[in-house]
C-alpha cells in the first residue's frame, strides 16, 4: 500500500504552518481509505511555524471554494499535534505493507510533515519511505492528470494525484 499526501500551508519553507492535511491510501488497483484534517493555524504558529506573507497573498487569489474550505472550518480545526498524531495512526495502520508516502515535491509535503512532527515530537514514518510524486509526473508528462473535486483542497488534490500516479503506473508500469 502507498499513501499520497497533500498539504495546504501558509508558506513554502520547511517551517511553514500546515493548515490542512489530506491523504489517501492506494495501490495499483485504486484509491482506498482517506484522511482529512483541518489544522488550527494558531496551533501551527505556536509550535514554531512561520507564516509567509506571499503565500497568504497567494491564498487570497485562489477560488472561493478552496479558501472557504480552510477559513470557514478554522473554528472546528484541531491542534497541530493532534492532527499529526491522527495522521501517524493512519500511516501506522498499514504497518509493514506501507511501501511509501508520496508528496508533491521532494522538498515540500513530506519535509513539512517531518519538520512539524519534529517540532511537536510526533514521529510519523521512516524517512526512507519518502517518495516524490512530482518527479514521477515529470518523467511521464504524456499521462495527463484528471483533477476531481476542489483544486487546492488537500484531500481532493491527494486523490487526484494518487489516481494520476496509478495511471502513470498503468502506462509505464511496475513501480507501484
C-alpha positions in Angstrom: 0.0 0.0 0.0 1.1 3.6 -0.7 -0.1 6.9 0.7 -0.4 10.1 -1.2 -0.1 13.1 1.0 -1.1 16.7 0.2 -0.8 19.7 2.5 -2.3 23.2 2.4 0.0 25.6 4.2 0.8 29.2 4.9 4.3 29.1 3.5 6.6 27.1 1.3 9.6 26.5 3.6 10.1 23.5 5.9 8.8 25.6 8.9 5.6 26.7 7.1 2.3 26.3 9.1 0.3 23.4 7.9 -3.4 24.3 7.8 -4.8 21.1 6.1 -3.7 17.5 5.7 -5.2 15.3 3.1 -4.1 11.8 2.2 -5.3 8.6 0.5 -4.1 5.1 0.7 -3.7 3.5 -2.7 -2.2 0.7 -4.7 -2.3 -0.1 -8.4 -5.9 -1.3 -8.1 -7.1 2.1 -6.9 -7.7 4.5 -4.1 -8.8 3.1 -0.7 -9.1 4.8 2.6 -8.6 8.6 3.1 -7.6 11.0 5.8 -8.5 14.7 6.0 -7.9 17.2 8.8 -8.1 21.0 9.1 -5.3 22.2 11.3 -5.6 25.3 13.6 -3.4 28.0 12.2 -2.9 29.3 15.7 -1.6 25.9 16.9 0.8 25.6 14.0 2.3 29.0 14.7 2.5 28.2 18.4 4.6 25.2 17.5 7.2 27.4 15.8 5.9 27.5 12.3 6.4 30.8 10.3 3.8 32.4 8.1 5.0 33.6 4.7 3.1 36.8 3.6 3.5 36.0 -0.1 1.7 32.6 0.5 -1.1 34.4 2.3 -1.5 36.7 -0.7 -1.5 33.7 -3.0 -4.3 32.1 -1.0 -6.3 35.4 -1.3 -6.2 34.9 -5.1 -7.5 31.3 -5.1 -11.1 30.3 -5.7 -13.8 30.8 -3.2 -14.3 27.0 -2.6 -10.6 26.4 -1.8 -10.3 29.4 0.5 -13.7 28.8 2.2 -12.8 25.2 3.0 -9.9 26.5 5.1 -11.3 29.7 6.6 -14.9 28.6 7.4 -13.7 25.5 9.3 -11.0 27.1 11.5 -13.4 27.0 14.4 -13.6 23.2 14.1 -9.8 22.8 13.4 -7.7 20.5 15.5 -4.4 21.4 17.0 -1.3 20.5 15.0 0.0 17.9 17.5 -3.4 16.1 17.4 -3.5 16.3 13.6 0.0 14.8 13.4 -0.9 12.0 15.9 -4.0 11.2 14.0 -2.2 11.1 10.7 0.6 9.0 12.3 -2.1 6.4 13.2 -3.5 6.5 9.7 0.0 5.7 8.3 0.9 3.1 11.0 -2.3 1.2 10.3 -0.5 -0.1 7.2 2.5 -1.4 9.1 5.0 -3.4 7.0 2.7 -3.2 3.9 3.4 0.5 3.6 5.7 0.9 0.6 5.9 4.7 0.5 4.5 8.1 1.4 4.3 10.2 -1.7 4.3 14.0 -1.6 4.2 16.6 -4.4 7.8 17.6 -4.4 10.9 16.2 -2.9 11.2 19.2 -0.7 7.6 20.0 0.2 4.8 17.9 1.7 6.9 15.1 3.3 9.6 17.6 4.5 7.0 19.9 6.1 5.3 16.9 7.8 8.6 15.6 9.2 9.6 19.1 10.4 6.2 19.6 12.1 6.5 16.2 13.6 10.0 17.0 14.9 8.8 20.3 16.5 5.8 18.6 18.1 7.8 15.4 19.0 5.4 13.2 17.0 7.1 10.5 14.9 5.4 9.8 11.6 7.1 7.4 9.2 10.6 6.3 8.3 12.4 8.8 6.0 13.3 6.0 3.6 9.7 5.6 2.7 9.5 9.1 1.3 8.5 9.2 -2.4 8.2 12.1 -4.9 5.1 12.4 -7.0 6.4 15.5 -8.8 9.4 13.5 -10.1 7.2 10.7 -11.3 4.8 13.0 -13.1 7.7 14.9 -14.7 9.1 11.7 -16.1 5.8 10.9 -17.8 4.3 14.2 -19.0 2.2 12.5 -21.7 0.0 10.9 -18.9 -2.4 13.7 -18.1 -3.9 14.3 -14.7 -7.7 14.3 -14.4 -8.5 16.6 -11.4 -11.6 16.0 -9.4 -13.1 18.0 -6.6 -11.8 21.4 -5.5 -8.3 22.4 -6.6 -6.2 23.2 -3.5 -8.3 21.1 -1.2 -5.8 18.8 0.4 -8.0 15.6 0.2 -9.2 16.3 -3.4 -5.6 17.0 -4.5 -4.3 13.9 -2.8 -6.9 11.8 -4.5 -6.3 13.3 -7.9 -2.5 12.9 -7.5 -2.9 9.2 -6.5 -5.2 8.5 -9.4 -2.7 10.2 -11.7 0.2 8.1 -10.3 -1.9 4.9 -10.8 -2.5 5.9 -14.4 1.3 6.5 -14.9 2.0 3.1 -13.4 -0.6 1.5 -15.7 1.0 3.2 -18.8 4.6 2.7 -17.8 4.3 0.0 -15.1 5.9 -1.7 -12.4 6.8 0.8 -9.6 3.6 0.6 -7.5 
